[in-house]
Amino acid sequence: MAERLRPAEKFKRDRVPMREQDPNERIKNFNEVPYGYSLEEAIAEAQRCLQCKPPSCVEGCPADVHIPEFIDKIIDEDIEAAFKEIKLTNALPAVCGRVCPQEEQCEGACIMLKKGKPIAIGRLERFVADWAREKGLTDEPPKEKKQKRIAIVGSGPAGLACAADLANLGYDVTIFEALHKPGGVLVYGIPEFRLPKAIVQYEVDQIKKLGVKIYTDYVIGYIKSVDELVEEYDAVFLANGAGAPSFLHIPGENLNGVYSASEFLTRSNLMRAFDFPEYDTPIKVGRRVVVIGGGNVAMDAVRTAKRLGAEEAIIVYRRSRAEMPARAEEIEHAEAEGIQFELLTNPVRVIGDENGNVKGLECVRMKLGEPDESGRRRPIPIEGSNFVMDVDNVIIAIGQNANPIVARSATGVKTNKWGYFIADEETGKTTHPKVWAGGDIVTGAATVILAVGAGKKAAKSIHETLSQE
């Protein structure tokens, strides 16, 4: 058992850094960038926790993880108990420990911020989950089974979280996944170097051990409608995400060499284009690749392009660095890897050659005006500042939209004008009494942990509703 420090000593301790691959090496491979904590590093970081009462960090966690309790067990060197504490509320700790924006949520609410850096909650969660996986710890199915059957559309973080909670309560849960591997955005949208697919598969397998059935290559809306699911099951949870890409609607978007980030990342991640020719899914990546956008998806795409062989990989973003919605860590990783940033720059036309291939991108310089509805300062074009960049590929990463396939088959489930399901924020209830919805298909593209939280809220509401019948 490690030493327990007095509060004054905790404030003097620096946050334990996480070791990473050297940037010059990692741009040549798709291995995970951070190495994770050792046991000694995890204990040293856990010792900094003030064990606040009430814990403000928990209030910032959409999954309601028992943060002080699991950190305290790390200090005791009882990692198995720490893992069990996390799993009481979060079925995807190895995933969430890697990709959640902790700086805006649990760590953003940490009292240690008043004196320095917050406790590295995400890194500690990752350490515990990885330790459990290496030790082969496994989830046990519930002993008592209920007769009620639940259908879940989509196996992304919302669907998996909902399935795990309902399965633990004894329900018969079936997930229908449109793609050939479960995991949703975790497998098709997030690169291997940020979230290894083996990690996702392990956590999916744990959920399957609870008795959850997962059917892949099963497109609800084509193979079976939501209306049919409503007839066959006692409740339906729609968690099909927001997978349809947004476009700029500028001239030249249909030229060869223009990708949506959704297609580009799916081909690389789920279809393993980075292993070509072993996996027969090539991606044409030229010498100079531009990615348009400033969010996490844009960072994923531009860093992937660099690893696929682009000599120059460039972010074009219409606002300044301060307004970029991507996580600070992802921007810093991109900068360390030699990614170039053309900020306050907006594309107006993709230029093609005589064969219909991309050869250039015309852009205009911008300046920032007053804040818009997002709270960020509105970009305004500077007249006469147009210029052309020589490029071989353009990747558009400006957001996702709701895919209408599922909604078209869901009679009585209302959507808003953008095609997202209308659902209660606290319960996930839709306008149909047997249908719930949550995650990106309700909120639009958001974070993994918010989707997990939505899945958990829906599971609780479904259980409460079915228990009254």
N, C-alpha and C positions, 0 to 999 in steps of 0.2 A: 504494500500500500504506500503510495507516494505521500510526501509531506503536504500538509495543508497550510497555505500561506495566510498571513494576516492581510486585511484589506490594503493597508499601506504598501505591503510588499507586492501585492498583485498589481497595483497601479504602476509600480516601478518596472515591472516586467515588460519587455517588448513582445509584440505579437510574433509568434514563431512563423518564419517564412516557409513556403513550400518549394522544394527543389523541382527544377524543370529541365527539360531537354534544352540544350544549347540551340539558339535560334538558327544558326548556320547549318546545324545538322537536321533539325526537325522539318525544315522546309523541303527536305529530300525524302521524307517518309510520312506515313499516316498514323504513326504511333501516338499514343496519348501524350500531350505536352507536359502536364504536371505529373510528378511521380507519386504524390500522396505522402502523408505523414508516416514516419516510423512510430512504434509504440512509445519510444522515449519522447519524440516530438509531440505526439498527441497528448501525453501526460503533461508535458511542460505547458502546452497551450491550455489544457483543461484547468490547470492550477490557477490560471488568471481569472476564472469565472467567479463573480461575486456572490452567486447563488441568491439573487435578489428575490424579495418577497413583497408584493407579487412580481413575477418575472415579466418584464416588459417585452422580452424577446419572443415569448410565446404569443403575445398579442399580435406580433408582426408576422406570425407564421400561419398561412392559410390552411395548413394540414394539422395545426394544433399539436405539433410534436412536443413532448415533455422534455424541453431542452435542458433546464438545470439538472433534472434527474439523470438523464443519460450522461451528461458531462461529469456529474459527481461520480458515477460508476466507472468512468474512465480513470479518474484519480485513484479509485480503489483497485484499478487494474482488473476489474471484472467486466471485460469487454462483452462477454456473452449476455450479461444482465443489461448492459447499455444497449445492445442490439434489440433485445426483447422490449425494452422501454420505448425505443423508436418505433418498432413494429406495431405497437399498440394503436398507433394512429396513422402511420405512413407505410404503405406497401412498397414504395419505390425509393428507399433511402440512398442507394448507390447512385441512382439517376439524379435525384434532387440534390444530393451533396455535390454533384458536378455542374449542373446547368442552371440551378435556381439563382435568381438575382438576390442573393442574401443581403447584399449591401443596401438594398431598398426595403427589405422585409425584416427578418429576424435580427440580422446584424445592424440594420439601420435603427432598430429600437433599443440596442444594447446600451446600458448605462455607461459602459467603459468608453463610449464615444465622447463623453464629457471631458475625459482626461487624455485620450489618445485614440488608439485603434480598438475596434470592437473585438470580442471573442470570435475566433474563426469557426463559427458554428457549422457552416457548410463543409469545411475541411474535416472537422471532427466527425460529422455525420458520415462523410465519405469513408473515413478511416474505419469506423465501426462496421459499416456495411461491407467493406472490402475484407476486413478481418473475418467476418461471419461467412462470407463466400469461400474464402480460402480454407476455413475450418469445416466447410460442408454443412453448416447449420441449415436446417430446412423447416418450412412451415408445416404444421400439423393440421389436417382437416378437422372441422368441427365434429363433435361426437353426435350431436343431435341434428337431424335434418328436418327441414320444413317441406311441406308439399307444394308451396308456391314456387312458380317458375318466372324468372326474370330474363328478358332479352335486352342485350346491350348492343347498340350499333356503333362500331368503332373501337379499336383497341389501343388508342392513344392514352395519354396519362389520365384523362377524365374517366374513360371507360374502364381502364385497369383499376383505378382507385375505387370506383363504384363497385366493380365486380368483387374485389378483395373484401371490402366491408360487408357486402351482402352475403358472400360465401362464408365468411366467418360467423355470420348470424345463422347459417344453416340453410340458406336459400339455394335453389337449383338455378345456376346462372349460366347463360350461354352468350358468348360474344360473337358477333358477325363482323369480320374484317374484310374490306374490299381488296387489299393488296395481298401479296403472297407470303408476307411475314407479319406477325403481330408486333405492335409497338407504335404505330402511327408516326407522328412527327419525330419520335425518338429514333426511329430507324431510317426514315426517308429524308428527314430534314436537317439533322444535326450530324456534322462530320465525325468520322472515326476518331480523329485526333482530339476531339472534345468529349465524345461519348462513345466508347467502344461498343460495338454491337453485341459482343459477348456479355457485357454488363446488362444490357437491356434483356437479352435472352434469358439470363439467369433469373432476373426478377420476374419476368413473365412466367418462367417455369415454376417459380415459387407460388405464384397465383394459381397456376393450373393444378398444383398439388393440393390446393384447397377444394378442388372439385370443379373448378370453372372450366367449361368447354369453350374452345375457340375454333371457329370455322374461318379459314382464310379463303381468298379468291371468291368471296361471297358478297356481291354488290347489292346491298339493300336499295330497292328502287328499280332494279332490273330482275334479279333472281327471285326476290320476294319483296313485297311492299311492306311499309310500316303498318298499313291497315291489316294485313295478314298476320303480322306479329301481334298486333293488339288482340286479334281473335284467338291466337294460340297461347299467349302468355298472360300472366297476371299483371305484369307491369313492363313497360318498355322505357329504356333510357337511351336517348339520342346523344351520342358523343362523337359524331363523325367529322369534327374539326372544320377548319376553313382552308381547303386545299386548292382552291382555284386561284391562279395567279392574277395579279393586277398588272396592267400595262400602261405605258405612257401616252399612247395614242399620238405618236409623232411619226412623220414620214420615215420609211425604211425599217420599221420594226419587224417586217416579215422577211428580211434578207437572211441568207444563209450565214450562220455564225452568231445570230442573236438567240439567246436563251432567256427563258424566265428562270429565276433562281430556283423555283420549285422543280423544273425539269432538270436543271443542271445538278442540283444536289441529290435528287432522287436517282439519277443515272449513276452518280458517283457512290452514294451511300448504299442504297438498297440493291443496286445492280452491279456494284463493285467495279465500276469503270476504272478505278485506280489500280486494279489488278489485271487490266487488259495486257496481253491477250488471253490470260488464263480464264478470265470471265469475258465473254464476247460482247462487251458493251463499251465501245470506244466513245470518247468525247473529243471532238476537235477543239484543241486549245492552241491558239497561235502564240506568237512572240509577245504580243502586247494585248492584254485583256483589261477591259474596263467593267467595273461593277457599279451600277447606279443605285444608290441608297445609302442609308446611314445606320441601319438597325443591326441586330445580331445576325439576321439572315444574310445581310450584305457582307458582314465580316466573315461569316462561314464560307460564303461563295468566293470571296476574293482570296482567302487563305487556301481554299481548295484549289483554285486556279493556279496559284503559285506552286503548289505541290504537284500539280499535273504537268508542270513544265513551262509555264509562262515566265519569260525573262522579266517582264514588267507587269505587275498586277496593281491596278489603280482603282481607288474609290472616287467616284464623282458624286458629290453631295451638295445640295442647293443651299444648305445653311452652314453655320460655323461648327467647329469641333464641340463647342459648349452645348449645342442643341442636338448633338447626335444621340439617338435613343439607345444605341448599343451599350452593353455593359462596359464600364471603364476597363475592366480586365481584358475584354476581347479587343478593344481598341489598342491597348498597350501591347498585347501579344502580336497584333497585326503590325504595329509600328516596328516592333523588335524584329519581325520577319522580313522587313524591307518593303512592306506595302506602301505605296505612294497615295497621298491624299490630295485630291483637287477639290478644295472646299469652296463654298460660295460660288458654285458652278452648276449650271442646269443644262441638260441636253435638249436640243431642239430638233435634231435630224440625224438619222443614221445614214451614212453615205455608202453606196455600193459600187462595185466595179462592173464591167460589162458582162460578167458571168453571174451576177446576182449575189456575190459574196461581200461581206463587210470589208470596207477599207478605211473608213473614217467615221468620226463622230463630231458633229458640229455642236458647240456649246456656247452659252452666254454667261458672262460673269454676273453675280448677284450682289445685292446689298440687303441688309436686314432692316425691316420697318417695324411697325407695331406688332404686338403679339396677336396670333390668330386664335381660333377656338381651342387649339391644343395647348395654348399657353406659351408656345414658342414664337419667336419673332418671325413675322411673315417675310419670306424672301421676295425681293423686287428686282426685276432685270435691269441691268445698266445698259442704257442705249448705246449702240455702236461698239459693244465689247465682244461681239461674236468672234470665235476662233475655232479651228478644226484640229482635232487630235487624230493622228494616224493610229488605227487600232485594227486588230484581227478578230476580236470577239467582243460582244456587248452582252452583259448579263443584267437583267432587270430585277431588282430586289426592292420593290417599293410597297410590298404588302400583299396580303392574300384576301380572297373573297369566299363567300359561302358557295359551295357547290349545290345546285338545285336538285340533284338526282334524288336524294332522300326526301326532301321536303315535298316534291311532287307526288310522292306516294303516301303522304301522311295527312289524310282527311281530318279536318278539325284541329290541326296543330298550326296555329297562326305564326306567320313570320313578319318581320318588319320590312321596310322598303328596300333594304339591302339583302334580303333573303335569309337573315339570321332568325333562328327560332326565338319566340318571345317566351321567356321563362322567369319565374320568380327568383330573385337573387339569392334568397336564403334557403329555398327548398328545391329549386329546379323544376317546379310544377309548370306545365304548359297549359294551353287552353283546352287540352284533351284530358279527361279524368284519369286515364291509364298511361299517360305519356309524360315523361320527364325529359329534360334536356340540360346540358351543361358543357363547359369548356369553350373552345374557340367558336363553335357553331352557335353560341349565344352571345359571347362577348366580342367576337372578332379575334384576330390573332393576338394572343397574350402569352403569359409565361407558363411553363410546365407546372409550377407549384400552384398557380391559380386554377389551372385545370384540375389538378389533384383535389384541391379544396372544393371545387364545384362537384366533382364526382362523389366526394364524401358527404356533402350536404344532400345530394340527391338520394344516396343510399339511405341516409337517416330518414328522409321524408318518405321514401318508398316503404321502408320497414314500419314506420309509424302508421302509414295508410293501410298497409296490408294486415297489420296486427289488429286493426279495428273492424275488419270484415268478418 
